Amino acid sequence: LGIRPYFDEPFYVGFNVGGYELGLQPQEGPVEEKGVSVVTYWGVENVAEAYDSFLAQGATHHESPTDVGSGIVVASVRDPWGNLFGMIYNPHFRLDS
């Protein structure tokens, strides 16, 4: 891409690509489930609140809200069809307007 990461840690590398987040996470062990190697993360202001809302609406737990450092919080759920849905709060990244 010719773009240097704005966040580079062993657990996550983040790029700002034209105002959108491209995040790379290392794979931990073999992928046994379909669709767990790609997660789309949607920016939210409060990850815990969004996570609880999805669970209340029928989603199932995949990853509890977790502070991964530098104020970045992520979580993910599975929708009723088994798709992964990620949520992220990243105080270092704002969508270009």
C-alpha positions as CSV (number, residue, x, y, z in Angstrom):
1,L,0.0,0.0,0.0
2,G,2.9,2.3,0.5
3,I,1.4,3.4,3.9
4,R,3.2,3.2,7.2
5,P,1.2,1.9,10.2
6,Y,0.1,4.4,12.7
7,F,-0.1,1.7,15.4
8,D,2.4,-1.2,15.4
9,E,2.3,-3.8,18.2
10,P,2.8,-7.6,18.2
11,F,-1.0,-8.0,18.7
12,Y,-2.2,-5.5,16.2
13,V,-1.0,-3.3,13.3
14,G,-3.3,-0.5,12.2
15,F,-3.2,1.6,9.0
16,N,-5.2,4.7,8.0
17,V,-6.2,4.0,4.4
18,G,-8.0,7.0,3.0
19,G,-9.8,7.6,6.3
20,Y,-10.6,4.0,6.9
21,E,-9.0,1.6,9.3
22,L,-7.2,-1.5,8.0
23,G,-6.1,-3.7,11.0
24,L,-4.0,-6.8,10.9
25,Q,-4.0,-9.2,13.8
26,P,-1.7,-12.3,14.1
27,Q,-3.3,-15.7,13.8
28,E,-3.1,-17.7,17.0
29,G,-3.3,-21.3,16.1
30,P,-5.1,-23.0,13.2
31,V,-8.3,-21.5,11.9
32,E,-11.0,-24.2,12.4
33,E,-14.1,-22.1,11.9
34,K,-15.2,-20.5,8.7
35,G,-15.0,-16.7,8.8
36,V,-12.9,-16.2,11.8
37,S,-9.9,-14.9,9.9
38,V,-11.6,-11.8,8.7
39,V,-13.5,-9.4,11.0
40,T,-14.9,-6.0,10.1
41,Y,-14.6,-3.6,13.0
42,W,-17.1,-0.8,13.2
43,G,-16.1,2.3,15.1
44,V,-18.3,3.1,18.2
45,E,-18.0,5.6,21.0
46,N,-18.6,3.0,23.8
47,V,-17.6,-0.6,23.0
48,A,-19.1,-2.1,26.2
49,E,-22.5,-0.5,25.6
50,A,-22.6,-1.6,21.9
51,Y,-21.5,-5.1,22.9
52,D,-24.2,-5.4,25.5
53,S,-26.8,-4.1,23.0
54,F,-25.9,-6.7,20.4
55,L,-26.1,-9.5,23.0
56,A,-29.5,-8.2,24.1
57,Q,-30.7,-8.4,20.5
58,G,-29.7,-12.0,20.0
59,A,-26.0,-11.9,19.1
60,T,-23.6,-14.3,20.8
61,H,-20.3,-13.6,22.5
62,H,-17.1,-14.0,20.5
63,E,-14.7,-11.5,22.3
64,S,-15.5,-9.5,25.4
65,P,-14.7,-5.8,25.4
66,T,-10.9,-5.6,25.8
67,D,-8.6,-2.7,26.2
68,V,-5.7,-3.6,23.9
69,G,-3.6,-0.6,24.9
70,S,-3.3,3.1,24.1
71,G,-7.0,3.6,24.9
72,I,-8.1,1.2,22.1
73,V,-11.0,-1.1,23.0
74,V,-12.3,-3.9,20.9
75,A,-15.0,-6.6,21.1
76,S,-16.8,-8.9,18.7
77,V,-20.0,-10.9,18.5
78,R,-21.6,-13.4,16.2
79,D,-24.8,-12.4,14.5
80,P,-27.7,-15.0,14.3
81,W,-26.2,-16.2,11.0
82,G,-22.8,-16.9,12.4
83,N,-21.0,-13.8,10.9
84,L,-18.4,-12.0,13.1
85,F,-19.1,-8.4,13.8
86,G,-16.4,-6.3,15.5
87,M,-16.6,-3.1,17.4
88,I,-13.7,-0.7,18.1
89,Y,-13.1,2.5,19.9
90,N,-9.9,4.1,18.9
91,P,-9.1,7.6,20.2
92,H,-6.2,7.9,17.7
93,F,-8.3,7.3,14.6
94,R,-11.1,9.5,13.2
95,L,-12.8,9.1,9.9
96,D,-11.8,11.8,7.5
97,S,-14.7,14.1,6.6
